[in-house]
Structures are given as structure tokens and as C-alpha cells.
């Protein structure tokens, strides 16, 4: 293959992507001018970023329960109902009423992860003077700046450039064989640009094809490069081409060595009503690929995925059911895939090493429009996933009575979230965050990490089966229990010989307290046992039944 054909096929000038298992992947490049230095990274934690492309309607994901009537009046044709078979799901009834939120019924996996201490939400995230342009909003979120900043680099690129100095000249090396970051998708973002670096990628169909393409380029690079900007770009292209052989072989090897947890099924399609373009899950394959690469030994620090379609000006919901439609399918895909991803990681032994975080360029307007949609708005919730989190809700519910021109008021700057993740998850130093241009946010971090949830506080919070009442009883009996985490629950009644005489309850129950009332008037008098069974807890207690005659 000649070099011109190679450059054309691999989109070296504009940056393309390599594809693993049918998914395009971009390789973040480093700075060829820095001197060789030891790596500054302090741990091997991994960050997975998920871009909700188009501007997510956070208010239909996270509904302030204490302001439901106001919420309904502001967006009557797209509001999620608080009653019926597909009503809002209360996330955490242990919170005070002013902090309680209801989540979309298709966000059930988020609720399940929350109960396991694996998810949290940051409310009212944004930045000042949002102009609600898709392009400008994405640039700001990628570059890590404010509304008047125009950086040529992205916050992830600056952070990783500090953490891994000397890249690419001294990479790959025995300590870091893999690309520092991988972007899955078919376009190059600003996120991984460094101050003096040009991101370069390759676009092919499979690891084997990528390997064969790279090794098919046999033309020697020029000995001298022009002393100009074009010469520097050409030198950079040739330098990366030389190293790409090593990356191609490495990615091929780790992919082939990797695997996924056989028992985990990533969701593929939306089971309810939605436009045909929204039915297939675009995120499951991306996350499944990341899990396989990690299992194969890949040491990449940042992965970025993308799920699009959130620009829901029209037909955000189905006219006959606001719980279904385009937006519902998207949140089903996102949270279902994320739940499967962490089940997969747990099976592979990587559950405590991976943090995932969503971001979007802006939220949606509080008022719905006449097209069953929502227009560009301001603040939005950020969803985080992982065992290292302190589970909970960060920030207060948005105040629907105090809007800014029909938009929510942001309370937490997105750079507070990024700074917290960079330092408390990646272990970035103050100097690293200064290089990332986040130094002014160091004293404004938020509490995202700490106690990791149910697994680590089981001595403090335990499931319990309470004494039933009344006991003895002759007609109705109340059985209460508290479970943590949420689980499939079976509550049954047995005679003294252990034979089951009645099944009181057999269904999924969320974390927290449940009380069931059961009619025992038809049971013969005598002693019985009521038995509670969950995935992680079993208990039985005595019930005395007296004749109702």
C-alpha cells in the first residue's frame, strides 16, 4: 500500500478511528516535544465518560417530588405521571421530603445500582451564561473552560499530559503499553487535545484489519522535515505512524485476550413504544467492548463513549403515553447498559477500579412546547456510577418557582465535578489541576467519594424481619421487613412441619421498609412460621393463629 492511500484510508489529516468488534475507536495522542520523564499517575483507576449528545432533559429524569404539581403544570404534555403502572419511581424515601426525587420508570437500573451503593446524582450542574448552542456548549464541556474561554486543548488532554509527561516520545513503555485514552465513536472531540498536540486516529472494521493496515505501510519516512508548521505536522504524523504498529499489536492482543462475563446480558432493544430509530441500544456494545479490553489487560485511563438523540425538540414522548418515546428509550439504553456494564465488571474482577460519569452540553427548558418536546435549557443532572462513590444525591432539588427565563438556575459548576473526579479518583495533584486549568476550583470540590455503600457499611445497615402484629392474630396480620440492598423477595407462611401453606409476596422490592397485610382468617388455629428470603438474607419468625370463630 502506498503512503497516500494509507493516509486517505486512515484519515490521518482529520483524525478517524480504529474499530474493535465493529466499534470505531479514537486514540488520544501526546506531545512529541516534551522530555522523557517518569509517569506522574498515582493510581490505575479508570474513568469512563458517557456523552449524552444533544442536551438531555434532566427534569424528566430527576423530578422534584415536593414540587410535582408545579412540574406537571409547566410541562403537562411531557410530564411523567406520579401514578399508574409506569409512574415515577421514588429513589430514596429515607431523605427529607424537600430532597426526595422521582426518577423515570425506565431508569429502574439506576435505582437498583443506587441501592447497591453504585450510583449517585449531582443536581443543577452547569456554568454561567450558557448560550445554548450545541457546538459552543460541547466545546466548553470538552475544553474545561468558561463562556469566554477559547482553549485549543481539552481538560482530559491537559490532565493526562501532566500525568504522563514525555508522551509520545517515550511511549509505549513497559509501564504504559496502551493509549492513554480511547474515544469510541466516529468523530474527534476537543476533549483529548493537549496544548501542543494533534490527536490522530485510524478508522477500520476490526482489530485484525487495523493491525494488517498498519503493517501494510512500508514507505520510509522522509529524513528531513521542513522548518514550518506543515513540517511539524508531517513529523508528528510520521512519528505516530511508527508507534502505531505497537499500539495496533497491543490492542489486538488485549482484545483477543479479553472476555466478558458470560452470565451478563447487555440490553439490546427498547421494549416499549418509541420511534424505530430509538429502539436499538447504541451504548451496550461500547461498554461491553471496554469491559473486554480491561479484562484483556488494557491500561487505558480514560474511555469516552457517546449516545446521541437527546435533542428532543419534538416527539420527546409518545402522545398517548408520556413515559414512552424517544427520551424514554434513551434513558432505558443508558441506565440498562450501565447496570450490565458494572455487573460485567464485577464478574471480571474490575468493579472497584472503574468510575463512570455522564455529561451533556446543556439541559432542556422547563416549559414543554406544543410539539411534545422540550427546547434548549440550562442546568442538568450528572449521573455517576462506581464502587468508589459515596452514594446519594449531591445538591438540592431545583426550585421550579425560581426560574431564569424559563430555565433552571445552575448551582454547581461542572468544573467542580471534574476537579473532584480528577483529584479524588485519579489522585491528581494540585499542580496537575493547575496545569488542567482547574486550580480555581480546588477549594470548591464536592463530596462524591468516601463510603462506598452497602458492601462497606453492612455492619451498620442490615436487613431485618420484624415481629408481625398482632400476634396472636385471628383475621389480619401485618408483616414488616427492611431490606438492603433491593432484591427479589419471597415472603411465605409455613406450618410447624415446614410445609408452605401460603405465599404472601413474591416480587422485587426496593431498598427500605415494606409492610404487607395478609388475611389468615381461613387458616386452622395453631403455630406457623413466616419466612423472608432475599438474594442475601433469610429469616423466619413465629406466628400464632387463633380461631376467628
Secondary structure as GFF3:
##gff-version 3
##sequence-region A 1 549
A	DSSP	alpha_helix	3	10	.	.	.	ID=ss1
A	DSSP	beta_strand	18	20	.	.	.	ID=ss2
A	DSSP	beta_strand	23	27	.	.	.	ID=ss3
A	DSSP	beta_strand	46	52	.	.	.	ID=ss4
A	DSSP	three_ten_helix	58	60	.	.	.	ID=ss5
A	DSSP	beta_strand	62	64	.	.	.	ID=ss6
A	DSSP	three_ten_helix	65	67	.	.	.	ID=ss7
A	DSSP	alpha_helix	68	74	.	.	.	ID=ss8
A	DSSP	beta_strand	89	90	.	.	.	ID=ss9
A	DSSP	three_ten_helix	97	99	.	.	.	ID=ss10
A	DSSP	beta_strand	101	103	.	.	.	ID=ss11
A	DSSP	three_ten_helix	105	107	.	.	.	ID=ss12
A	DSSP	alpha_helix	108	115	.	.	.	ID=ss13
A	DSSP	beta_strand	119	126	.	.	.	ID=ss14
A	DSSP	alpha_helix	134	143	.	.	.	ID=ss15
A	DSSP	alpha_helix	155	163	.	.	.	ID=ss16
A	DSSP	beta_strand	181	184	.	.	.	ID=ss17
A	DSSP	alpha_helix	207	215	.	.	.	ID=ss18
A	DSSP	alpha_helix	229	257	.	.	.	ID=ss19
A	DSSP	three_ten_helix	276	278	.	.	.	ID=ss20
A	DSSP	alpha_helix	284	295	.	.	.	ID=ss21
A	DSSP	beta_strand	302	307	.	.	.	ID=ss22
A	DSSP	alpha_helix	326	348	.	.	.	ID=ss23
A	DSSP	beta_strand	354	359	.	.	.	ID=ss24
A	DSSP	beta_strand	364	368	.	.	.	ID=ss25
A	DSSP	beta_strand	374	376	.	.	.	ID=ss26
A	DSSP	beta_strand	380	385	.	.	.	ID=ss27
A	DSSP	beta_strand	392	394	.	.	.	ID=ss28
A	DSSP	beta_strand	412	413	.	.	.	ID=ss29
A	DSSP	alpha_helix	414	424	.	.	.	ID=ss30
A	DSSP	alpha_helix	430	435	.	.	.	ID=ss31
A	DSSP	three_ten_helix	439	444	.	.	.	ID=ss32
A	DSSP	three_ten_helix	454	456	.	.	.	ID=ss33
A	DSSP	beta_strand	464	465	.	.	.	ID=ss34
A	DSSP	beta_strand	476	483	.	.	.	ID=ss35
A	DSSP	beta_strand	487	495	.	.	.	ID=ss36
A	DSSP	beta_strand	500	509	.	.	.	ID=ss37
A	DSSP	beta_strand	512	519	.	.	.	ID=ss38
A	DSSP	beta_strand	526	533	.	.	.	ID=ss39
A	DSSP	beta_strand	538	545	.	.	.	ID=ss40
###
